[in-house]
Amino acid sequence: MLRWLRGFVLPTAACQEAEPPTRYETLFQALDRNGDGVVDIGELQEGLRNLGIPLGQDAEEKIFTTGDVNKDGKLDFEEFMKYLKDHEKKMKLAFKSLDKNNDVNQ
């Protein structure tokens, strides 16, 4: 999934011309089907399915349980970004622990 996330590119928003958009912004926009600035569980399920990333209901619910800090049933961009960064960090740590011969960069 990390490799897939890194492939996203988003046109620069007028208010952010100095900073290029992140892969998180691109994914969030793809999931926010109605453009209201939040992603609910239905949008997450539909969006991931449309992007070819079916995770299954348990995984999608876990994203919400973990990421929905204010427990409003929606993920705003900040919650979404924090969830992805935390998850990416855990995945990198898990990979490092498995890469015993440290040949990932060779």
Protein Blocks (a to p, Z undefined) as FASTA:
>chain_A
ZZmmmmpccdddfklmmpccdfklmmmmmmmmnonopacfklmmmmmmmnopagbjklmm
mmmmmmmmnonopacfklmmmmmmmmmmmmmmmmmmmmmnopmlZZ
